């Protein structure tokens, strides 16, 4: 689909190999393009693309408490956010997979990007609901 096409084009300009952080950034961009027109939520498409990128058996964005339903082959990453109940990025690998330090670091970053995707999925507040603009320091001094 569209996610793979974006991932493949990231490093072509300079002929350099594509790094996992570049692929993660490309994935974020791919799931946000025309997100409002897609039937599947952006966070679900992000989880699916992350599963392909990292080679996991399953990746899910879960709200609420997480049990140990995934077993020893599952990792749980807290998704930052003030105004939502605890959200977790659950990554399940095949039984014999040893997670490398680079994969773990990438998954920690993916949890933060999941927060960004969830934030951008929220409906935009009406104009009347917005707080008054904050005066800039130069406005206050003048």
C-alpha positions in Angstrom: 0.0 0.0 0.0 0.9 3.6 0.4 3.0 3.1 3.5 5.5 0.8 1.8 5.8 3.2 -1.2 6.8 6.0 1.1 9.3 3.9 3.0 11.1 2.8 -0.2 11.5 6.4 -1.5 13.1 8.0 1.6 16.8 7.3 0.8 16.7 7.3 -3.0 17.7 11.0 -3.5 21.3 10.5 -2.3 21.6 6.8 -2.9 22.3 6.3 0.8 20.8 3.3 2.6 17.5 4.1 4.4 17.9 4.0 8.2 15.2 2.8 10.6 14.6 6.3 12.0 14.1 7.6 8.4 11.6 4.8 7.8 9.8 5.6 11.0 9.5 9.2 10.0 8.3 8.3 6.5 5.7 6.0 8.1 4.4 8.8 10.2 4.0 11.0 7.2 2.4 8.3 5.2 -0.3 7.6 7.7 -1.1 11.2 8.1 -1.6 12.0 4.4 -5.3 12.3 3.7 -6.0 10.7 7.1 -9.5 12.2 7.3 -10.5 10.5 4.0 -9.4 7.0 5.2 -11.8 4.5 6.8 -9.2 3.0 9.1 -7.9 5.4 11.9 -4.4 6.8 11.4 -3.2 5.2 14.7 -4.3 1.7 13.4 -2.4 2.3 10.1 0.6 3.5 12.1 0.6 0.3 14.2 0.3 -1.8 11.1 3.2 0.0 9.4 5.3 -0.3 12.5 4.6 -4.0 12.7 6.0 -4.4 9.1 9.0 -2.0 9.8 10.1 -3.8 13.0 9.2 -7.3 12.0 6.8 -7.9 14.9 4.0 -10.4 14.9 1.5 -7.8 16.1 1.4 -4.1 17.1 -1.6 -2.6 18.8 -2.5 0.7 20.4 -4.4 -0.2 23.5 -6.4 2.1 25.9 -6.9 1.4 29.5 -4.9 -1.0 31.7 -2.8 -3.7 30.1 -2.7 -7.1 31.5 0.0 -9.6 30.7 -2.2 -11.1 28.0 0.7 -10.9 25.5 3.1 -13.1 27.4 6.9 -12.9 27.5 7.2 -12.0 23.9 5.2 -8.8 24.3 6.6 -5.4 25.1 4.5 -2.5 26.4 5.4 1.2 25.8 3.4 4.0 27.5 2.0 6.5 25.0 2.4 10.0 26.5 -0.7 12.1 26.9 -2.4 14.3 29.5 -6.0 14.0 28.6 -6.5 10.4 27.8 -6.6 7.3 29.9 -3.5 5.3 30.0 -2.7 4.3 26.4 -0.1 1.7 25.5 1.7 0.6 22.4 1.8 -3.2 22.6 4.4 -5.0 20.4 4.4 -8.7 20.2 7.3 -10.6 18.6 7.7 -14.3 17.7 8.6 -16.5 20.6 12.4 -16.7 19.7 12.9 -13.1 18.8 15.5 -11.2 20.8 14.8 -7.5 20.7 18.0 -5.5 19.9 18.9 -2.2 21.6 18.3 -0.4 18.3 14.8 -2.0 18.0 14.0 -1.0 21.6 15.1 2.6 21.0 13.0 2.7 17.8 9.9 1.4 19.6 10.3 4.0 22.4 10.3 6.7 19.7 7.3 5.0 18.0 5.3 5.3 21.3 5.9 9.1 21.2 4.9 9.3 17.5 1.8 7.2 18.4 0.9 10.1 20.8 1.3 12.6 18.0 -0.9 10.5 15.7 -3.6 10.2 18.4 -3.4 14.0 19.1 -3.8 14.8 15.4 -6.8 12.4 15.1 -8.8 14.5 17.5 -11.4 16.8 16.0 -10.4 20.4 15.7 -12.2 22.6 18.3 -14.6 25.2 17.1 -13.4 28.7 17.0 -15.5 29.7 20.0 -13.8 27.0 22.1 -10.3 28.3 21.5 -8.6 30.2 24.3 -7.6 33.8 23.7 -4.3 34.2 21.9 -1.4 34.8 24.3 0.3 38.1 23.9 3.9 38.0 22.8 6.6 39.5 25.0 7.2 42.3 22.5 3.5 43.1 22.6 3.5 43.4 26.4 6.7 45.6 26.4 5.5 48.0 23.8 
